[in-house]
Amino acid sequence: MRATRIAVSAAILGALALPIASATTAMAAPSSALTSQSCNDPGPWVIGTKAVTIRSKASAKSTAVGILYRGHKFTVHKTSGNWRYITDRTTGVKGWVSATYVYRDVRMCLD
């Protein structure tokens, strides 16, 4: 009876270990295949809402000069307090947006 339990236990442990070994092997890929970006480089800038108002000054009361929509490519030139000075590469509009809605994409390196 004891020998049967040991054999069954070994078979169960072997079956449980098989998917883990397969997943590890399947995930092993050259780092160049996963990303062309260095692990030390921060991720791209993203918008955390549908749209953000681009303003002429770093103030919510300043004149609106455009709208930065999610999916637009943009460049952040500088930061001042809770504001970022950007250029919307889709429309060419430059101005300030709230840093509450514009931030770096989070990435993780596994090397």
Secondary structure by P-SEA (a helix, b strand, c coil): caaaaaaaaaaaaaaaaaaaaaaaaaacccccccccccccccccccccccbbbbbccccccccccccccccbbbbbccccccbbbbbcccccbbbbbbcccbbbbbbbbcc
